[in-house]
Amino acid sequence: MKILCENLVFNKTEDATEKMLELTQREKALIEARKKGGAVEVKEKSWRDFDPTKRLEHSLVKGISEFVDQDVEDARKAYDRPLQVIEGPLMDGMNVVGDLFGSGKMFLPQVIKSARVMKKAVAYLLPFMEKEKREAMIAAGLDPDDVDPDDDSNYAGKVLMATVKGDVHDIGKNIVSVVLGCNNYKVYDIGVMCSCEKILEKAKEYNVDVVGLSGLITPSLDEMVVVAKEMSKGGFKQPILIGGATTSKMHTAVKLAPNYFTMEHPVIHVLDASRSVTVVSSLLGDNKEEFVEDLTEEYEEMREDYYAGLEDRYFLTYEQAKEHKLVIDFDAVPPAPAPNKLGVNMIDNVSIEDIVPYIDWNPFFQTWELRGRYPNRGYPKIFNDEAVGSEAKKLFDDAQALMKQIIADKSMHLKGVVGLFPANRSDDGEDVHIYENEEGRAAGTPIATYCMLRQQAEKENEDPYLSQADFIAPAGYKDHLGMFAVACFGCDELVKKYEAEHDDYNKIMSQALADRFVEAFAEYIHREIRTDSWGYVPDENLDTSDLLKIKYDGIRPAPGYPTQPDHTEKSTMWNLIKAEELAGMELSDSFSMLPAASVSALVFAHPQSQYFAVGQVGKDQVTSYAARKKQELELTERWLSPILNYERD
């Protein structure tokens, strides 16, 4: 009773009122029985006692898929036509879900579970609907096979969803697709690595109302600009939705909107799945004009602020930045000792079970858009949050159950490659030469060179202008550089399995777990490098929380991220460690790693190495960088487009 009262008063659980009413009814029945001088068994009322339509509505709102087939069959028998089950209890339930989600009283995991119930219910009804349709057409003297299988006239709107060319990440896109589908929008998801030509072709073919573009890696930002420009040239009228980890409202306003945005077809950045329904309904509803006018004003202000900021921000010339680089005294603080295992080593003996202690669960909850409020923002404190705590715990328990299943049936597995090589920075201090062995170092014959970028934006203090090359000792010192590429395999097959079972919840859960597994694998491998294969801190004894707080010596920056924002440098790593040959990891045209759950990084051992953001760079540095990479300037500018402090020609 005490727990029920606390849940009700403090609104700790969604079913607090329902549970209290049930308890009240039981107690009332017991009191009545005692008055009559006897005891009576009080039957607890269950939602399974409801009529079929109410059971279906309850299953949808609560996301319970266990009894779907039975309840849909019972409901089908109670209606004249199977379509009435969809238009009646199923849509009633989904309307409740939509209202609760829109008002913040239901969270994304619950919506995905509700979508699973809906998909399974519709899948059960489809054969009956097809049979009814055929019989009606035959009775009318029509050919039952002469129908349009893609009839989508009964939807609130049609949305094309695509991950752009070169990018393989689609978990966010999948979530948005499910949420839109829950709100009666027809979603045409055309997959990942979609070329501009394919996106335009499918937008025409399906005659969609809205086009959604998704991407995770920074080259996708430029590809989105290409799509916007081509849609403009082609006379397309559909609004464009932009989403993904590297996208932003500022990039949308500055780089995308000028190439396509009009009152009829705006370009809109959508921060997360929960906002997608509001945006699409506004674009297709009666208040579109007012909605787009507000966006127009907001984006114009953002562009003005952006360009004003560029005028106010000062940059050192590349030569000046080099003069103010980080200078490490490698005599006082020498490079780490030579690795115990020099060269390339394949890693295929690490199980999912081995890396579980290294999992950082915080990004997992962010994927599902569950965010606790201070002081309950992170894992495991999120479980104490009044608003999302209960749902976060359910989600976590579901993740644990699926993880145990994956470990038991080995449906996912880990594989990777580690490389440790002699290295020195170049004579000009801007790049890092890699040698096959000490003989190669002595002869001055590198087998590869990593080209690095240096900070140029003026600082308000005396801090140095950093480049990753600063962390490697010059010629004359026996320094080394590590690198690794790791991946989680098997997720794609699991996703296909759950898609076939109409189970979006476990499909997205599988992708979310695969991401956590490979990040934990990277943490595991980095520790193994520090303590064993390189072995420069053999006695390191840090717990998981200290590892996640980066309390160890050295760093592991990833190519394509702020410390080295050029994705093309991955090709150097792939060639050096034979990532494709040894681990089956591939690079797309835009240097996105395959499988999607993959991580690569360079490993610097020096204690003064640090993470930093290169930030924007000037044309003088880009010109030098292109020359050092033996690359055409125009191509280099395209790959570095997001960080240029000038407009490309």
C-alpha positions as CSV (number, residue, x, y, z in Angstrom):
1,M,0.0,0.0,0.0
2,K,2.8,2.4,0.9
3,I,4.5,1.8,-2.4
4,L,1.3,2.3,-4.4
5,C,0.6,5.6,-2.5
6,E,4.1,6.9,-3.2
7,N,3.8,6.0,-6.9
8,L,0.4,7.8,-7.1
9,V,1.4,10.9,-5.1
10,F,4.7,11.4,-6.8
11,N,3.6,10.2,-10.2
12,K,6.4,7.6,-10.3
13,T,4.8,5.1,-12.6
14,E,2.3,5.4,-15.5
15,D,-0.1,2.8,-14.1
16,A,-0.2,4.2,-10.5
17,T,-3.8,5.3,-10.8
18,E,-4.9,2.0,-12.4
19,K,-3.1,0.0,-9.7
20,M,-4.6,2.1,-6.9
21,L,-8.1,1.7,-8.3
22,E,-7.7,-2.1,-8.5
23,L,-6.5,-2.2,-4.9
24,T,-9.4,0.0,-3.8
25,Q,-11.9,-2.3,-5.5
26,R,-10.3,-5.4,-3.9
27,E,-10.4,-3.8,-0.5
28,K,-14.0,-2.7,-1.0
29,A,-15.0,-6.3,-1.9
30,L,-13.3,-7.7,1.1
31,I,-15.0,-5.2,3.5
32,E,-18.4,-6.1,2.0
33,A,-17.6,-9.8,2.5
34,R,-16.6,-9.3,6.1
35,K,-19.9,-7.3,6.8
36,K,-21.8,-10.4,5.7
37,G,-19.9,-12.5,8.1
38,G,-17.7,-14.5,5.7
39,A,-14.7,-14.4,3.5
40,V,-14.9,-14.4,-0.2
41,E,-12.2,-14.8,-2.9
42,V,-11.8,-11.6,-4.7
43,K,-10.9,-12.0,-8.3
44,E,-8.3,-9.5,-9.5
45,K,-9.6,-7.8,-12.6
46,S,-7.2,-8.0,-15.6
47,W,-7.0,-6.2,-18.9
48,R,-7.2,-9.6,-20.4
49,D,-10.9,-9.6,-19.3
50,F,-11.7,-6.7,-21.5
51,D,-13.5,-7.1,-24.8
52,P,-11.2,-7.6,-27.9
53,T,-11.2,-4.0,-29.0
54,K,-10.2,-2.7,-25.6
55,R,-7.5,-5.4,-25.3
56,L,-6.0,-4.2,-28.6
57,E,-6.1,-0.6,-27.5
58,H,-4.5,-1.5,-24.2
59,S,-1.8,-3.6,-26.0
60,L,-1.0,-0.7,-28.3
61,V,-0.7,1.9,-25.6
62,K,1.3,-0.4,-23.3
63,G,3.4,-1.9,-26.2
64,I,2.4,-5.5,-25.3
65,S,2.9,-7.8,-28.4
66,E,2.5,-11.2,-26.6
67,F,-1.3,-11.6,-27.3
68,V,-1.6,-9.7,-30.7
69,D,-2.6,-12.6,-32.9
70,Q,-5.2,-13.9,-30.5
71,D,-6.7,-10.4,-29.8
72,V,-6.7,-9.4,-33.5
73,E,-8.5,-12.6,-34.4
74,D,-11.1,-12.1,-31.7
75,A,-11.6,-8.5,-32.9
76,R,-11.8,-9.6,-36.5
77,K,-14.7,-11.9,-35.7
78,A,-16.5,-9.0,-33.9
79,Y,-16.3,-6.8,-37.0
80,D,-17.8,-7.2,-40.5
81,R,-14.6,-6.5,-42.3
82,P,-10.9,-6.8,-41.3
83,L,-10.2,-3.2,-42.3
84,Q,-12.6,-2.1,-39.6
85,V,-10.2,-3.5,-37.0
86,I,-7.5,-1.2,-38.3
87,E,-9.7,1.8,-38.7
88,G,-11.3,1.2,-35.3
89,P,-9.3,-0.1,-32.2
90,L,-5.9,-0.1,-33.8
91,M,-6.1,3.5,-35.0
92,D,-7.8,4.5,-31.8
93,G,-4.9,3.0,-29.8
94,M,-2.3,4.7,-32.1
95,N,-4.1,8.0,-31.7
96,V,-3.7,7.7,-27.9
97,V,0.0,6.8,-28.4
98,G,0.5,9.8,-30.7
99,D,-1.2,12.2,-28.2
100,L,0.8,10.9,-25.2
101,F,4.1,11.1,-27.2
102,G,3.3,14.6,-28.4
103,S,2.5,15.8,-24.9
104,G,5.7,14.3,-23.4
105,K,3.8,11.6,-21.4
106,M,5.1,8.7,-23.4
107,F,8.8,8.2,-24.5
108,L,10.4,6.9,-27.6
109,P,11.0,3.2,-26.5
110,Q,7.3,3.0,-25.7
111,V,6.3,4.4,-29.1
112,I,8.6,1.8,-30.8
113,K,7.0,-1.0,-28.8
114,S,3.5,0.3,-29.8
115,A,4.6,0.3,-33.5
116,R,5.7,-3.3,-33.1
117,V,2.2,-4.2,-31.9
118,M,0.6,-2.2,-34.8
119,K,2.8,-3.9,-37.4
120,K,2.2,-7.4,-36.1
121,A,-1.6,-6.7,-36.0
122,V,-1.7,-5.4,-39.6
123,A,0.5,-8.3,-40.8
124,Y,-2.0,-10.7,-39.2
125,L,-5.0,-9.0,-40.9
126,L,-3.4,-8.6,-44.4
127,P,-4.2,-12.1,-45.7
128,F,-7.9,-11.6,-44.7
129,M,-8.0,-8.2,-46.4
130,E,-6.4,-9.5,-49.5
131,K,-8.9,-12.3,-49.7
132,E,-11.8,-9.9,-49.2
133,K,-10.5,-7.6,-51.9
134,R,-10.1,-10.4,-54.4
135,E,-13.5,-11.7,-53.8
136,A,-15.1,-8.3,-54.2
137,M,-13.2,-7.7,-57.4
138,I,-14.3,-11.0,-58.8
139,A,-17.9,-10.4,-57.8
140,A,-17.7,-7.0,-59.7
141,G,-16.3,-8.8,-62.8
142,L,-12.8,-7.3,-62.4
143,D,-9.4,-8.9,-62.6
144,P,-8.2,-9.3,-59.0
145,D,-4.5,-9.3,-60.1
146,D,-4.9,-5.9,-61.8
147,V,-4.4,-3.7,-58.7
148,D,-1.8,-1.2,-57.6
149,P,0.2,-2.9,-54.7
150,D,1.5,0.5,-53.8
151,D,-1.8,2.3,-53.2
152,D,-1.1,4.9,-50.5
153,S,-4.1,7.1,-50.8
154,N,-5.3,6.5,-47.2
155,Y,-2.2,8.0,-45.5
156,A,-1.8,11.4,-43.9
157,G,1.2,12.0,-46.2
158,K,4.2,10.3,-47.9
159,V,7.8,10.7,-46.8
160,L,10.9,9.5,-48.5
161,M,13.8,8.6,-46.1
162,A,17.4,8.1,-47.2
163,T,20.9,7.9,-45.8
164,V,23.0,9.8,-48.3
165,K,25.7,8.5,-50.5
166,G,28.8,7.1,-48.8
167,D,27.1,6.9,-45.3
168,V,26.0,3.6,-43.8
169,H,24.4,4.8,-40.5
170,D,20.7,4.5,-40.2
171,I,19.6,3.9,-36.7
172,G,18.3,7.5,-36.3
173,K,16.5,7.3,-39.7
174,N,14.9,4.0,-38.6
175,I,13.6,5.6,-35.4
176,V,12.1,8.6,-37.3
177,S,10.5,6.2,-39.9
178,V,8.8,4.2,-37.1
179,V,7.6,7.4,-35.3
180,L,6.1,8.8,-38.6
181,G,4.6,5.5,-39.4
182,C,2.9,5.5,-36.0
183,N,1.2,8.7,-37.0
184,N,-0.2,7.4,-40.3
185,Y,2.4,8.7,-42.6
186,K,3.6,6.4,-45.4
187,V,7.4,6.1,-45.2
188,Y,9.5,5.0,-48.1
189,D,12.8,4.1,-46.6
190,I,15.2,3.5,-49.5
191,G,18.1,2.5,-47.3
192,V,21.7,3.7,-46.8
193,M,24.5,4.9,-49.2
194,C,21.8,6.4,-51.5
195,S,23.2,8.4,-54.4
196,C,21.6,11.7,-55.3
197,E,20.3,10.2,-58.5
198,K,18.5,7.4,-56.6
199,I,17.0,9.9,-54.1
200,L,15.6,12.1,-56.9
201,E,14.4,9.1,-58.9
202,K,12.5,7.6,-55.9
203,A,11.0,10.9,-54.8
204,K,9.5,11.1,-58.3
205,E,8.4,7.5,-58.4
206,Y,6.6,7.6,-55.1
207,N,5.4,11.1,-55.6
208,V,6.3,11.9,-52.0
209,D,5.3,15.0,-50.0
210,V,8.5,15.3,-48.0
211,V,12.1,14.1,-48.5
212,G,14.2,13.2,-45.4
213,L,18.0,13.1,-45.6
214,S,20.1,11.4,-42.9
215,G,23.9,11.1,-42.3
216,L,26.4,10.6,-39.6
217,I,29.9,11.4,-41.0
218,T,30.9,14.9,-42.0
219,P,31.2,14.2,-45.8
220,S,27.5,13.6,-45.6
221,L,27.0,17.3,-45.0
222,D,28.4,18.1,-48.4
223,E,26.4,15.3,-50.0
224,M,23.2,16.8,-48.6
225,V,24.2,20.1,-50.2
226,V,24.6,18.3,-53.5
227,V,21.1,16.7,-53.2
228,A,19.6,20.1,-52.3
229,K,21.2,21.7,-55.4
230,E,20.0,18.9,-57.7
231,M,16.5,19.0,-56.3
232,S,16.5,22.8,-57.0
233,K,17.7,22.2,-60.6
234,G,15.2,19.5,-61.1
235,G,12.3,21.6,-60.1
236,F,11.3,19.6,-57.1
237,K,8.8,21.1,-54.7
238,Q,9.1,18.8,-51.7
239,P,10.4,20.2,-48.4
240,I,13.6,18.6,-47.2
241,L,14.1,17.3,-43.6
242,I,17.7,17.1,-42.4
243,G,18.9,14.9,-39.5
244,G,21.9,13.0,-38.2
245,A,24.7,13.3,-35.7
246,T,26.9,15.7,-37.6
247,T,24.0,17.8,-38.9
248,S,23.0,21.0,-37.2
249,K,20.5,23.9,-37.5
250,M,23.4,26.2,-38.3
251,H,24.7,24.1,-41.2
252,T,21.1,23.8,-42.5
253,A,20.6,27.5,-42.4
254,V,24.0,28.5,-43.8
255,K,24.9,25.7,-46.3
256,L,21.6,24.0,-47.3
257,A,18.8,26.6,-47.1
258,P,20.4,29.1,-49.6
259,N,20.4,26.3,-52.2
260,Y,16.8,25.2,-52.0
261,F,14.7,27.0,-49.3
262,T,11.5,28.6,-50.5
263,M,8.1,29.2,-48.9
264,E,6.8,26.2,-50.8
265,H,9.7,23.8,-50.1
266,P,11.8,24.8,-47.0
267,V,14.8,22.9,-45.7
268,I,14.4,22.0,-42.0
269,H,16.8,20.6,-39.5
270,V,15.0,18.0,-37.2
271,L,16.9,17.6,-33.9
272,D,15.3,14.2,-32.9
273,A,12.6,11.8,-33.7
274,S,10.1,13.2,-31.3
275,R,10.0,16.4,-33.4
276,S,9.6,14.8,-36.8
277,V,5.8,14.4,-36.5
278,T,5.3,18.0,-35.5
279,V,7.4,19.2,-38.4
280,V,5.8,17.0,-41.1
281,S,2.3,17.8,-39.9
282,S,3.1,21.5,-40.0
283,L,4.5,21.2,-43.5
284,L,1.4,19.3,-44.7
285,G,-1.2,21.2,-42.6
286,D,-3.1,24.4,-42.8
287,N,-0.5,26.4,-40.8
288,K,2.3,25.7,-43.2
289,E,2.7,29.3,-44.3
290,E,3.1,30.6,-40.7
291,F,5.4,27.7,-39.9
292,V,7.7,28.4,-42.8
293,E,7.7,32.2,-42.2
294,D,9.0,31.6,-38.7
295,L,11.7,29.3,-40.1
296,T,12.6,31.8,-42.7
297,E,13.2,34.5,-40.1
298,E,15.1,32.2,-37.8
299,Y,17.4,30.9,-40.6
300,E,18.0,34.4,-41.9
301,E,19.1,35.6,-38.4
302,M,21.3,32.5,-38.0
303,R,23.0,33.2,-41.3
304,E,23.6,36.9,-40.3
305,D,25.1,35.8,-37.0
306,Y,27.3,33.2,-38.7
307,Y,28.8,35.6,-41.2
308,A,29.1,38.3,-38.6
309,G,31.0,35.8,-36.4
310,L,33.4,35.1,-39.3
311,E,34.1,38.7,-39.6
312,D,34.7,39.1,-35.9
313,R,36.9,36.0,-35.7
314,Y,40.5,36.2,-36.4
315,F,42.8,33.5,-37.8
316,L,46.6,33.2,-37.7
317,T,48.3,32.6,-41.0
318,Y,49.4,29.0,-41.3
319,E,53.0,30.1,-40.8
320,Q,52.1,31.9,-37.6
321,A,50.2,28.9,-36.3
322,K,53.2,26.7,-36.9
323,E,55.4,29.1,-35.0
324,H,53.1,28.8,-32.0
325,K,52.9,25.0,-32.0
326,L,53.1,22.7,-29.0
327,V,56.8,22.1,-28.2
328,I,57.3,18.9,-26.1
329,D,60.7,18.4,-24.5
330,F,61.3,14.8,-25.6
331,D,64.5,14.7,-23.6
332,A,62.8,15.5,-20.4
333,V,59.7,13.5,-21.2
334,P,60.8,10.8,-23.7
335,P,58.6,8.8,-26.0
336,A,57.1,5.6,-24.8
337,P,59.3,2.5,-25.0
338,A,59.2,0.3,-28.1
339,P,56.1,-1.9,-28.4
340,N,56.2,-5.5,-27.3
341,K,54.4,-6.5,-30.5
342,L,55.5,-4.4,-33.4
343,G,53.6,-4.6,-36.7
344,V,50.1,-5.8,-37.5
345,N,48.0,-8.2,-35.4
346,M,44.5,-9.4,-36.1
347,I,42.2,-9.6,-33.1
348,D,39.5,-12.3,-33.4
349,N,39.5,-13.9,-29.9
350,V,37.5,-11.3,-28.0
351,S,33.9,-12.2,-27.2
352,I,31.0,-9.9,-26.5
353,E,31.1,-11.2,-22.9
354,D,34.7,-9.9,-22.5
355,I,33.8,-6.3,-23.4
356,V,30.6,-5.9,-21.4
357,P,32.4,-4.3,-18.4
358,Y,33.7,-1.6,-20.8
359,I,30.3,-0.5,-22.1
360,D,29.4,3.2,-21.7
361,W,25.6,3.1,-21.4
362,N,25.1,6.9,-21.6
363,P,25.0,7.1,-25.4
364,F,22.5,4.2,-25.4
365,F,19.9,6.2,-23.6
366,Q,20.7,9.2,-25.9
367,T,19.9,7.0,-28.9
368,W,16.5,6.3,-27.4
369,E,16.0,10.0,-26.5
370,L,15.8,9.4,-22.8
371,R,17.4,12.2,-20.9
372,G,17.4,12.6,-17.2
373,R,17.5,16.0,-15.5
374,Y,20.2,17.1,-13.1
375,P,21.2,15.4,-10.8
376,N,20.0,12.3,-12.7
377,R,21.5,12.9,-16.1
378,G,23.9,10.0,-16.6
379,Y,23.8,6.2,-16.2
380,P,22.9,4.7,-13.7
381,K,21.4,7.9,-12.1
382,I,18.9,8.2,-14.9
383,F,16.9,5.4,-13.2
384,N,16.2,7.8,-10.4
385,D,14.7,10.5,-12.6
386,E,11.1,11.2,-11.9
387,A,10.1,11.7,-15.6
388,V,12.1,9.1,-17.5
389,G,13.6,6.8,-14.8
390,S,10.9,4.1,-14.9
391,E,11.1,3.8,-18.7
392,A,14.9,4.0,-18.7
393,K,15.0,1.0,-16.4
394,K,12.6,-1.0,-18.5
395,L,14.6,-0.2,-21.6
396,F,17.8,-1.2,-19.9
397,D,16.3,-4.5,-18.7
398,D,15.2,-5.2,-22.3
399,A,18.7,-4.4,-23.5
400,Q,20.2,-6.8,-20.9
401,A,17.9,-9.6,-22.0
402,L,18.7,-9.1,-25.7
403,M,22.4,-8.9,-24.9
404,K,22.3,-12.2,-23.0
405,Q,20.5,-13.8,-25.9
406,I,23.2,-12.4,-28.4
407,I,26.0,-13.7,-26.2
408,A,24.3,-17.1,-25.9
409,D,23.5,-17.6,-29.6
410,K,26.6,-15.7,-30.8
411,S,24.5,-13.8,-33.3
412,M,27.1,-10.9,-33.1
413,H,30.8,-11.2,-32.9
414,L,33.8,-8.9,-32.8
415,K,36.9,-8.6,-35.0
416,G,39.6,-6.1,-35.5
417,V,43.2,-5.3,-36.4
418,V,45.9,-3.5,-34.4
419,G,49.0,-1.9,-35.9
420,L,52.1,-0.6,-34.0
421,F,54.8,1.1,-36.1
422,P,58.0,3.2,-35.7
423,A,57.1,6.8,-36.3
424,N,58.6,10.3,-36.4
425,R,57.1,13.6,-37.3
426,S,58.3,15.2,-40.6
427,D,61.1,17.7,-40.8
428,D,58.5,20.6,-41.2
429,G,56.7,19.3,-38.1
430,E,53.3,18.9,-39.8
431,D,53.0,15.2,-40.7
432,V,53.9,11.9,-39.2
433,H,56.0,9.3,-41.1
434,I,55.4,5.6,-40.5
435,Y,58.2,3.1,-40.9
436,E,57.9,-0.7,-41.3
437,N,60.7,-1.3,-38.8
438,E,63.8,0.2,-37.3
439,E,65.8,-0.4,-40.5
440,G,63.3,1.6,-42.4
441,R,63.5,4.4,-39.9
442,A,67.3,4.4,-40.1
443,A,67.2,4.5,-43.9
444,G,64.6,7.3,-43.8
445,T,62.2,5.3,-46.0
446,P,58.6,5.7,-44.6
447,I,56.0,3.2,-45.8
448,A,53.2,5.8,-45.2
449,T,52.6,9.3,-44.0
450,Y,49.7,10.7,-42.0
451,C,49.0,14.3,-42.9
452,M,47.8,16.4,-40.0
453,L,45.9,19.6,-39.6
454,R,46.7,22.5,-37.2
455,Q,44.6,24.9,-35.3
456,Q,44.5,28.4,-36.8
457,A,41.6,30.3,-35.0
458,E,43.1,33.0,-32.8
459,K,43.1,32.2,-29.1
460,E,42.6,34.7,-26.3
461,N,45.4,33.1,-24.2
462,E,48.9,31.8,-24.8
463,D,47.8,28.2,-25.5
464,P,49.7,26.6,-28.4
465,Y,48.1,25.9,-31.8
466,L,47.8,22.2,-31.8
467,S,48.4,19.5,-34.4
468,Q,48.5,15.7,-33.8
469,A,52.0,15.8,-35.3
470,D,53.2,17.7,-32.2
471,F,52.7,14.6,-30.1
472,I,55.2,12.5,-32.1
473,A,59.0,13.0,-31.6
474,P,61.1,14.2,-34.6
475,A,63.8,12.2,-36.3
476,G,66.5,11.1,-33.9
477,Y,64.1,9.7,-31.4
478,K,62.6,6.2,-31.4
479,D,58.9,7.1,-31.2
480,H,56.0,5.0,-32.3
481,L,52.4,5.4,-33.4
482,G,49.6,2.9,-32.9
483,M,46.3,2.4,-34.8
484,F,43.4,0.1,-34.8
485,A,40.2,-0.7,-36.6
486,V,37.5,-2.8,-34.9
487,A,34.0,-3.9,-35.8
488,C,30.9,-5.7,-34.5
489,F,29.6,-8.2,-37.1
490,G,26.2,-9.9,-37.3
491,C,23.9,-6.9,-36.6
492,D,22.7,-6.6,-40.2
493,E,21.5,-10.3,-40.2
494,L,19.8,-9.7,-36.8
495,V,18.1,-6.5,-38.2
496,K,16.8,-8.5,-41.2
497,K,15.4,-11.1,-38.8
498,Y,13.5,-8.6,-36.7
499,E,12.3,-6.8,-39.8
500,A,10.8,-10.0,-41.1
501,E,9.1,-10.4,-37.7
502,H,7.7,-6.8,-37.8
503,D,9.7,-6.1,-34.7
504,D,11.1,-2.5,-34.9
505,Y,11.8,-2.4,-31.2
506,N,14.3,-5.3,-31.2
507,K,15.6,-4.1,-34.6
508,I,16.6,-0.7,-33.2
509,M,17.7,-2.3,-30.0
510,S,20.1,-4.6,-31.9
511,Q,21.6,-1.6,-33.7
512,A,21.9,0.4,-30.5
513,L,23.6,-2.6,-28.8
514,A,26.0,-3.2,-31.7
515,D,27.1,0.4,-31.4
516,R,27.8,-0.1,-27.7
517,F,29.6,-3.3,-28.2
518,V,32.1,-1.9,-30.8
519,E,32.7,1.2,-28.7
520,A,33.4,-1.0,-25.7
521,F,35.6,-3.2,-27.9
522,A,37.6,-0.1,-28.8
523,E,38.0,0.7,-25.1
524,Y,39.1,-2.9,-24.4
525,I,41.6,-2.9,-27.3
526,H,43.1,0.5,-26.3
527,R,43.7,-0.8,-22.8
528,E,45.3,-4.0,-24.2
529,I,47.6,-1.8,-26.3
530,R,48.6,0.3,-23.3
531,T,49.2,-2.6,-21.0
532,D,50.4,-5.4,-23.3
533,S,51.0,-5.1,-27.0
534,W,52.7,-1.7,-26.7
535,G,53.0,-2.1,-22.9
536,Y,54.0,1.4,-22.0
537,V,51.9,1.2,-18.8
538,P,51.9,-2.5,-17.9
539,D,50.7,-1.9,-14.3
540,E,47.7,0.3,-15.2
541,N,44.8,-0.5,-12.9
542,L,41.9,1.7,-13.7
543,D,38.3,0.9,-13.3
544,T,35.7,1.4,-16.0
545,S,34.6,4.8,-14.7
546,D,38.2,6.0,-14.8
547,L,38.6,4.6,-18.4
548,L,35.6,6.5,-19.5
549,K,37.0,9.7,-17.9
550,I,40.2,9.2,-19.9
551,K,42.5,9.0,-16.9
552,Y,45.1,7.0,-18.7
553,D,48.2,8.2,-20.6
554,G,47.7,8.8,-24.2
555,I,44.8,9.4,-26.6
556,R,43.0,7.5,-29.4
557,P,41.6,10.2,-31.8
558,A,39.5,8.9,-34.7
559,P,40.0,10.1,-38.3
560,G,37.1,12.2,-39.3
561,Y,36.5,13.7,-35.9
562,P,37.5,17.1,-34.4
563,T,41.2,16.2,-33.8
564,Q,41.8,15.1,-37.4
565,P,38.6,16.0,-39.3
566,D,39.7,14.5,-42.6
567,H,38.0,11.2,-43.3
568,T,40.3,10.4,-46.2
569,E,43.2,9.6,-43.8
570,K,41.4,6.4,-43.0
571,S,42.6,5.0,-46.3
572,T,46.2,5.3,-45.0
573,M,45.3,3.3,-42.0
574,W,43.4,0.7,-44.0
575,N,46.4,0.2,-46.2
576,L,48.8,0.0,-43.3
577,I,46.9,-2.5,-41.1
578,K,45.1,-4.4,-43.9
579,A,41.8,-3.8,-42.2
580,E,39.7,-5.2,-45.2
581,E,41.9,-8.2,-45.8
582,L,42.3,-9.2,-42.1
583,A,39.1,-8.0,-40.5
584,G,36.6,-7.7,-43.4
585,M,36.1,-4.0,-42.7
586,E,35.4,-1.9,-45.8
587,L,35.4,1.9,-46.6
588,S,32.6,3.4,-48.6
589,D,33.2,6.1,-51.3
590,S,32.8,8.7,-48.5
591,F,35.0,6.7,-46.1
592,S,32.2,5.5,-43.9
593,M,33.2,2.3,-42.3
594,L,31.5,-1.0,-43.0
595,P,29.9,-2.6,-41.0
596,A,28.1,0.4,-39.5
597,A,29.2,-0.6,-36.0
598,S,32.9,0.1,-36.5
599,V,35.5,2.2,-34.8
600,S,39.0,3.2,-36.0
601,A,41.6,5.4,-34.2
602,L,45.2,6.4,-34.0
603,V,46.9,5.7,-30.7
604,F,49.3,8.3,-29.2
605,A,51.2,7.3,-26.1
606,H,52.9,10.4,-25.0
607,P,51.5,11.8,-21.7
608,Q,51.3,15.3,-23.1
609,S,49.2,14.2,-26.1
610,Q,45.6,15.6,-25.7
611,Y,42.3,15.8,-27.5
612,F,41.4,19.0,-29.2
613,A,39.3,20.4,-32.1
614,V,41.2,21.7,-35.1
615,G,38.3,24.1,-35.8
616,Q,38.2,26.1,-39.0
617,V,41.3,26.4,-41.2
618,G,42.4,28.9,-43.8
619,K,43.2,28.5,-47.5
620,D,46.9,28.8,-46.9
621,Q,46.9,25.6,-44.7
622,V,44.5,23.8,-47.0
623,T,46.8,24.5,-50.0
624,S,49.8,23.2,-48.1
625,Y,47.8,20.2,-46.9
626,A,46.7,19.3,-50.5
627,A,50.3,19.5,-51.7
628,R,51.5,17.2,-48.9
629,K,48.7,14.7,-49.7
630,K,49.5,15.0,-53.4
631,Q,45.8,15.8,-53.9
632,E,44.1,18.4,-56.1
633,L,43.2,21.5,-54.1
634,E,39.5,21.3,-55.2
635,L,39.2,17.7,-54.0
636,T,40.9,18.6,-50.6
637,E,38.5,21.5,-50.2
638,R,35.5,19.2,-50.8
639,W,36.6,16.8,-48.1
640,L,37.4,19.6,-45.7
641,S,34.3,21.7,-46.6
642,P,32.8,21.7,-43.1
643,I,35.9,23.3,-41.5
644,L,36.9,25.9,-44.2
645,N,37.0,29.5,-42.9
646,Y,36.3,30.6,-46.5
647,E,33.8,29.9,-49.3
648,R,35.0,27.4,-51.9
649,D,35.2,28.7,-55.5
